[in-house]
Amino acid sequence: MSSSREHEDQYQASHPNLRKLDTGGFGAAASMDDSSSRQNGYPQNKYLREAHQSLDNNLDEMSSGLARLKNLGLGLQSEIDDQDDSIGSLLNKVDKMDLKISNTNQQIKNLK
């Protein structure tokens, strides 16, 4: 039985997802003493702190990217509104010209 336990420990030590980490930043003990378990808002556990910092950095990048996309979207909406007004004006002129052409064609037919 002890050899099985040793084999399991060796397997966990060699597997990247199962390695035994320092879990000092986990669980109820970590939440009971916030002043000693947190440093600059991050857990005291080195791996958790690095993960939190990495997540925060990624979220900051995502936030700035989304802000840029928002501004681009607002600019595109403004451009679309301007183009829509231009197209509306152009369609009105085309409709008037079509009516004039139809009237002119009718007058030409009447002259024949």
N, C-alpha and C positions, 0 to 999 in steps of 0.2 A: 504494500500500500504506500509506503514512504517513497519507493522508487517511482510510482505513478505520480505522486505529488511533485517530486523533483522534475520529472519529465514535463509536467504541466507548467511548472515555474520556468523551465528553460524555454519552452515554447512561447510563453507569454513574454519573456524577456527578449526573444528574437523577433517577435511579430510587432510591426510598427503601430498597429492599432490597439494591441493588448498590453503594451509595455506598462509596467507599474510606474505611475508618476507620483510625485509628491502631491498629495491631495489636501494639503494644509489649507488651501483656499476654498475647499468645497464644504458643503453641508452646514449643519446647524452651528457647529463650532465657529465657522467663519462668519456667520451672520450675527453671532452673539456679541462679538467684540469688533465693531466696525473700525475703531481707531487703529488697532494693531493689524487687522487683516487687509486694510486698504491703504494704498499709497497713491495719492493724486487721483482718487476715484477708481483705481484699478485694484483687483485682488492682489494679495501678497504672493500667491503662487506664481512662479515665474512663467510657466506655460500659459496659464490663464491670462496673466497680464499681457503677454505678447499677443495672445489671440484677441483680447479686447482692444489693444492698441491697433492691431491690424484691421479689425472690424471697423473701428472708429475712423481710421485713415481711409478705408474703402468707402465708408458712408459719406465722409467729407467729399471725396472725389465724385461720388454719385450725386451728391447734393449740388455741387457746382456744375456738373454736367447737365443735371435736370434744369437748373436755373438758366443755363445757356440755351437748352432746348426750348424752354418756356419763352424766352425772349425771341428766339428765332421763329417760334410758332406765332407769337403776337405780331411780329413783323410780317410774316407771310399772310396772316389774316388781314392786316391793314392793306397789303398789296392786293390781295384778292378783292377786298371791298372796293378799292380804287379801280381795278380792272373790271369789276362787275358794273360799276357806274359807267365806265367808258363803253362797255359792250352794250349796255342798255341804251345809251345815247346813239351808238352806231346802228343798232337795230331799228330805232325809231326813224333815223335818216334813210335806212334801206327800205323800210316799209313805205315811206313817203315817195321815194324814187320809184319803187315798184308800181305804186299807184299812178304816178305820172307817166311811166312807160306804158302801162296798160291803157291809160287815156289816150296817149299819143298813138298807140297802135290802133285803137278803135277809130280815132279820127282819120288815120291813113286808110283804113278799110272803107270808111264812109266816102272818101274821095275817089275811090276806084270805081 
